[in-house]
Amino acid sequence: MKKLLPIILIALTACSQGWTAWEREVIGRQDSLMYVTTIGADSAILRTVSIPVPPELLKSRELKDLTGKMLYTVEHPSQDGVGIAAPQVGINRRIAWVMRYDKPGKPFECFVNLQIDSLWGEMTHGPEGCLSVPPMRGLVPRYSNVKISYTDLQTGKTASEEVEGYTAIIFQHECDHLDATLYIDRADTVFVSEDWARERETFSYDKPSWWK
Ligand code: NI
């Protein structure tokens, strides 16, 4: 039994990394605009540390569908974010989209198994909001430079990159989501932005009927 235990544990770990029934259900919804989790009602999801997407799922249809719908959601006029992390659509996996302010045309880019390897440079206190924390804003201290790593979906290998400026702040915000941290945990000041609240009145935060 002693010899079998590690094998059983490895097998269990491998099983737990496949798409769960819940993840398949969320990803398989017909609507491309995903339900965005918010603090309070969905804190259990937002406060859970996300797990990696294992190699065998990198080419899966579920990952393709999920990332496609996350992009549709973050770009949707009702959300209009500069980044979105998978826990914000109900999936505790290390996946995030980041708007690349450091590239021409500010394209959105998807990062699977995203993590921050190091942080350095000047610390600034800038205003941040979050689709999952309406209708608040906060002044948050962040580093000016980050080194991120992620899984390259074409090669399946780990890639890394150094980023600076506002894009580096978005990476810190999104990586925090994957580590179950929200900007309000780090903020010096949190306040309600009237303009921002008005802007978001058009979007209903009520849970849709299918959400359990
Ligand atoms: Ni956020």
Boltz pocket constraint, residues with backbone or C-beta under 6 A from the ligand:
constraints:
  - pocket:
      binder: B
      contacts: [[A, 83], [A, 129], [A, 130], [A, 131], [A, 132], [A, 173], [A, 177]]
      max_distance: 6.0
